[in-house]
Amino acid sequence: MTLLKLAAYEQQLKWCALALGLFSTISIVQNWQLAAMVFGLPFCLIWVFCGWLRTEPQLKYINIVFSALYIYGIARYAIVNG
């Protein structure tokens, strides 16, 4: 699927990212670390896609860094608490 075909879903992805962001924030407030990371990772991945879609390099690279940190955090949680 090309990037232009995916562009048709941009608005739905943004609404999904909003919901994921809210769930991640609630998880942080409730001190649910794993849930915050699980909701935060797809949030960042959506914005990586939207950053590439609109050629916003700062947004893209910031979210790539956060995605890597979320993956590290989830893996560490699985190893330490698994």
N, C-alpha and C positions, 0 to 999 in steps of 0.2 A: 504494500500500500504506500503510495507516495505521500509526501508531506502536504501537498495541496488537497488530497482526498481527506486527510486527517483534519485539515483546517476547518472543515464543515462542522466538526465536533468541538471547536474551541470553546464556545459558550457553555456547553454542557460540562466540559472538563473544568472550567472555572467555577461553576456551581458545585461540582464535586469537590474541588480543592477547598472551597469555602467550608463545606461540611466537614471535611477531614481536618482542616485547621481548627474549627470549633471543637471537635472531638479531642484533638491533640491538646488544646488549651485546657479543656475540662480534665483531661488525664493528668496534666501537670499540676493543676490545682489540687486534685485528689491524691497526688503523690503516687500515681500509677505509672512508674517509669517505663515499663515494657509497652504498655498501651500508647503512651505518648510517642514512643519511637515508631511503633507499628503504624500509627495514624500519620506521623510526620513524614515518613519515607515516601508514601505515594503522593502526599502533598507536594513535596519537593520535586518528585519526578514529573508531576503534571506541569509545574512551573518551569522545569527544564525544557519540556516540550514547547510550552507557550513562549519561552524566551527564544528558542530557536525559530519558532514560527514567526515571530515579530523582529527577529535579529536584534535582540537586546542582550549583548554579550555580558554585561555585568550581572543581570538577573540569572542568566544561564550558568555562569561560572560559580556564583554564590550558591546556587541550588545544587550544583554538582558536588561542591565541597560538603554541604550539609547532608546530601544523600550518602556520601561516603562515610560521614560520621555516624549517621543513623545505622547504616549497615554494620559498621564496626560495633556500635552499641548493642544492636540486636544479637550479633554473633557473640559478643562478650557476655551478655546476659545469659544466652543459651549455654555457654561453656561453664560459667561460674555457678549458675543456678540449675543447670540441667543435670 
